[in-house]
Amino acid sequence: MVAPSWPAGAVAVPELALRSRERVNSWKLPSSQAKRDRRATVFGQDPVALLRAV
């Protein structure tokens, strides 16, 4: 099976791979609220970008 190439145009695939390789329940939240908010924003942008590409 060959992976489609279109996701690379929708999201930054290397960064997405780094973010999604660990289980969510193994994460430790950043100490500051600003850093937690930034993480939530970044993780929310990935699926939105993929859905828009479809």
ZIJODA-V40050 format. One line per field, one symbol per residue. psi: psi as a letter, one per 30 degrees, with the letter a starting at -180 (. if undefined). A space follows every 50 residues. Layout:
psi->???
//
This chain:
psi->kkklffeffeljeeeeeeegflkefflkkleleeeeeeeeeeffeeeeee eef.
//
